[in-house]
């Protein structure tokens, strides 16, 4: 069965909107869809475009910036970019 790429992405975006997937947007048009919707962060191996989880408790922020009046923080996403040593 042939399915258009637009249909696949529309479905992924609908799943994200329903809270079944978490969309992680990278540079430019690059995006990942994560089935782990718990609070956690990510390692990104830049050369391989590989994404792996960092448990939420493994990283903490000592303070948060002052946010503009009328807004609240929805969530904080941290991506630690890695590359192999030369």
C-alpha positions, 0 to 999 in steps of 0.5 A: 500500500502506498501512503504519501509522505504528507499523510505520514507527517500529518498523522505524526503531528496529530499524534503529537497534538493528542499527547501520544508523541513528543516532537523534538525540533532540531536545526531547520526542518529537521524534527524527531518524534519521540514515543517517550512522553515522560519528562526527559532530555536528549543526547544528539550525536550530530554526525549520525543524527542519532537521538538518545534519552537523558533521564529527567532526574539526571539534569537539573537547572539551578534557576529559570529565566524571568518569563514575560508577564502573562506566560507560563513555562510549558516545558523545558527541553534540553538537547546535549549535542555530541560529536566523536573526539578526533 
